[in-house]
């Protein structure tokens, strides 16, 4: 990577760079933003886990009743900040051999670019269809937020196989900590193409602030209440 590309990546990693003439002031403001963001992540994710604990137990029981031999949680390696991989957690919404069946279904992918999505994916269980529709399957990611692998707001973490298809421009979305929700989720979710998702992520990275993060969190709640695009 050349000097020009490094400077471009720095522009995306540091929000509002163009507004600060003094470098020290800019770096101090960025550090303050990251500190407050992390404190919000810890407090809100911890409160969320405690408040939602009864729901989490009920969902775990439902998954186990439908498929006693399968696992409750689905753990999958994802690519985070600076292309560092980490295990991301979800409630299992698919059959146990879903990853093996994926190869047989690639030709039916309904999303362009380096993503795989099917509206009527045959691998999804009955419980899984409800969990996905309501995004309840994503709740275990509060643990990822609590331990620092993810943030509440940021670009969605991609699969390693997807990142292998990224261009250098696409990889700019990996300059920050990935999130549970972001501009993609509140702007159409699965109806948004991969190219549009990248643009939304880069737009968020350039504009991000505590106020912007809180706005996305509140908007996410309303989107989930009337979600028609999740699959």
C-alpha positions, 0 to 999 in steps of 0.5 A: 500500500502506497503513501497516498492509499495510507492517507486516504484510509486515515481520512476515513478512519478519522471523522470530520478530518477536514474540519480541524486545522490543528492536528493535535486538536483533531486527534484529541477530538477523535480520541474523545469520540472513541472513548465516549463511544466505547463507554456507550457500547459497554453500558448499553450492551450490558443493560441490553443483556440484563434486560433481555435475559428472559427473552434470550432464555425463551429463544434458546429453549425454542431453538433447542425444542425444534432441533434438540441435536443442534446448537443454540448459538451459531459462531462464525468468523467475521472480519473486523477493524483492519481485517482482523478476524473474530468469532461473531455470535448469533442465535442459530436460525438455520439447519446444522449443515447450513454452511455445507449447503451454501455451495449448492445455493450460490447460483440462487444468490439474490444480492449483487456483489460480495454477499450471499442472501436468499429471501426463501433460503431453504436452510432456515428453520421455522424458528429461524424465520421468525428470529430473522424477521425480528432480528432477534437472532442478532441479539447475542452480538451484544456480547461481541459489543461488550468484549470490544469485537464490535460496536453498537453502530458501524459497518456490518462485519463481513465474512472472510470469503466476502472480503477476498472479493473486495477491491481496495476501495471496498476495504475502506469500510474495514477501517473502523470497528464493525457494528450491530447496526448502521446506515445499511440497516436503516436504509433498506437492509437486504434490498440494498445492493453491495455497492450501495452498502459500501457507499453507506458505510463510507458515508457513515465513517466520514460523518460519524459522531456520538449524535449520529450514532444515537440517531442510527440506534433510535432509527434502528428500533423503529425499522425493526418494529416494522421490518419487511426487508430482513432475510 
